[in-house]
């Protein structure tokens, strides 16, 4: 799942070396939280107008997680 998130974000940002993805352990509900950090100049590219790109990233990650019987959440920091 971490590789999927990195592949998506890698195509959106200009500063590819600033991408940092951290993964929390699953909580009591079984949800794994992925924290995405990008360069400040690339935040707008990842979030998009009215958060549309961020919503799309989260939807793709949830769809990918369902295939592996997991639950994920993406936080953009």
C-alpha positions as a Markdown table, in Angstrom:
| # | Residue | x | y | z |
|---|---|---|---|---|
| 1 | Unk | 0.0 | 0.0 | 0.0 |
| 2 | Unk | 2.9 | 2.3 | 0.8 |
| 3 | Unk | 4.3 | 1.7 | -2.7 |
| 4 | Unk | 0.9 | 2.6 | -4.3 |
| 5 | Unk | 0.7 | 5.9 | -2.4 |
| 6 | Unk | 4.3 | 6.7 | -3.4 |
| 7 | Unk | 3.6 | 5.9 | -7.1 |
| 8 | Unk | 0.6 | 8.2 | -7.1 |
| 9 | Unk | 2.2 | 11.1 | -5.4 |
| 10 | Unk | 5.5 | 10.8 | -7.3 |
| 11 | Unk | 3.7 | 11.7 | -10.5 |
| 12 | Unk | 2.0 | 14.8 | -8.9 |
| 13 | Unk | 4.9 | 16.6 | -7.3 |
| 14 | Unk | 8.0 | 18.4 | -8.7 |
| 15 | Unk | 10.3 | 17.7 | -5.7 |
| 16 | Unk | 10.3 | 13.9 | -5.7 |
| 17 | Unk | 13.0 | 13.7 | -3.0 |
| 18 | Unk | 10.8 | 15.5 | -0.5 |
| 19 | Unk | 8.2 | 12.7 | -0.4 |
| 20 | Unk | 8.0 | 11.1 | 3.0 |
| 21 | Unk | 5.4 | 8.4 | 3.8 |
| 22 | Unk | 5.1 | 7.1 | 7.4 |
| 23 | Unk | 2.9 | 4.2 | 8.4 |
| 24 | Unk | 1.2 | 3.8 | 11.8 |
| 25 | Unk | 0.4 | 0.5 | 13.3 |
| 26 | Unk | -3.3 | -0.5 | 12.8 |
| 27 | Unk | -5.5 | 0.9 | 15.5 |
| 28 | Unk | -8.2 | -0.9 | 17.5 |
| 29 | Unk | -10.5 | -0.7 | 14.4 |
| 30 | Unk | -7.9 | -2.2 | 12.2 |
| 31 | Unk | -7.3 | 1.0 | 10.3 |
| 32 | Unk | -3.7 | 1.7 | 9.1 |
| 33 | Unk | -2.9 | 5.4 | 8.9 |
| 34 | Unk | -0.5 | 6.7 | 6.2 |
| 35 | Unk | 1.0 | 10.1 | 6.8 |
| 36 | Unk | 2.1 | 11.9 | 3.6 |
| 37 | Unk | 4.7 | 14.7 | 3.7 |
| 38 | Unk | 5.7 | 16.7 | 0.6 |
| 39 | Unk | 7.5 | 19.9 | 0.0 |
| 40 | Unk | 5.5 | 23.0 | 0.9 |
| 41 | Unk | 5.5 | 24.1 | -2.8 |
| 42 | Unk | 3.9 | 20.8 | -3.8 |
| 43 | Unk | 1.1 | 20.8 | -1.2 |
| 44 | Unk | -1.3 | 22.5 | -3.6 |
| 45 | Unk | -0.6 | 19.9 | -6.3 |
| 46 | Unk | -1.4 | 17.1 | -3.9 |
| 47 | Unk | -4.5 | 18.6 | -2.3 |
| 48 | Unk | -5.9 | 20.1 | -5.5 |
| 49 | Unk | -8.7 | 22.6 | -6.0 |
| 50 | Unk | -11.3 | 22.1 | -3.2 |
| 51 | Unk | -9.4 | 18.9 | -2.1 |
| 52 | Unk | -10.4 | 17.0 | -5.2 |
| 53 | Unk | -7.0 | 15.3 | -5.8 |
| 54 | Unk | -6.7 | 14.5 | -2.1 |
| 55 | Unk | -10.1 | 12.8 | -2.2 |
| 56 | Unk | -9.1 | 10.9 | -5.3 |
| 57 | Unk | -5.9 | 9.7 | -3.7 |
| 58 | Unk | -7.8 | 8.5 | -0.6 |
| 59 | Unk | -10.4 | 6.7 | -2.8 |
| 60 | Unk | -7.7 | 4.9 | -4.7 |
| 61 | Unk | -6.0 | 3.9 | -1.5 |
| 62 | Unk | -9.3 | 2.6 | 0.0 |
| 63 | Unk | -10.0 | 0.6 | -3.2 |
| 64 | Unk | -6.5 | -0.9 | -3.1 |
| 65 | Unk | -6.8 | -1.8 | 0.6 |
| 66 | Unk | -10.1 | -3.6 | 0.0 |
| 67 | Unk | -8.3 | -6.0 | -2.3 |
| 68 | Unk | -6.0 | -7.0 | 0.6 |
| 69 | Unk | -8.8 | -7.0 | 3.2 |
| 70 | Unk | -7.3 | -4.0 | 5.0 |
| 71 | Unk | -8.6 | -0.6 | 6.0 |
| 72 | Unk | -6.4 | 2.5 | 5.4 |
| 73 | Unk | -6.6 | 6.2 | 5.9 |
| 74 | Unk | -4.3 | 8.9 | 4.3 |
| 75 | Unk | -3.4 | 12.0 | 6.1 |
| 76 | Unk | -1.6 | 14.8 | 4.2 |
| 77 | Unk | 0.6 | 16.7 | 6.6 |
